[in-house]
């Protein structure tokens, strides 16, 4: 059986977080509050897109490190 080190486990959690958030549709399937005229659903998705990019990058760095 393969041994999972702590960096790989942390990377896996970082990758799973956005999926949990995206699949929790009832939590953000609403129009209000608006932000700059943009409904909540759309700006929430956009913000999480940026957060997901940061989390995926962090996971890639953790997995790619030698040591």
Secondary structure, DSSP 8 states (H G I E B T S, - for coil): -----HHHHHHHHHHHHHHHHHH-GGGT----S-BTTB-HHHHHHHHHHHHHHHHHHHHHHHHH---
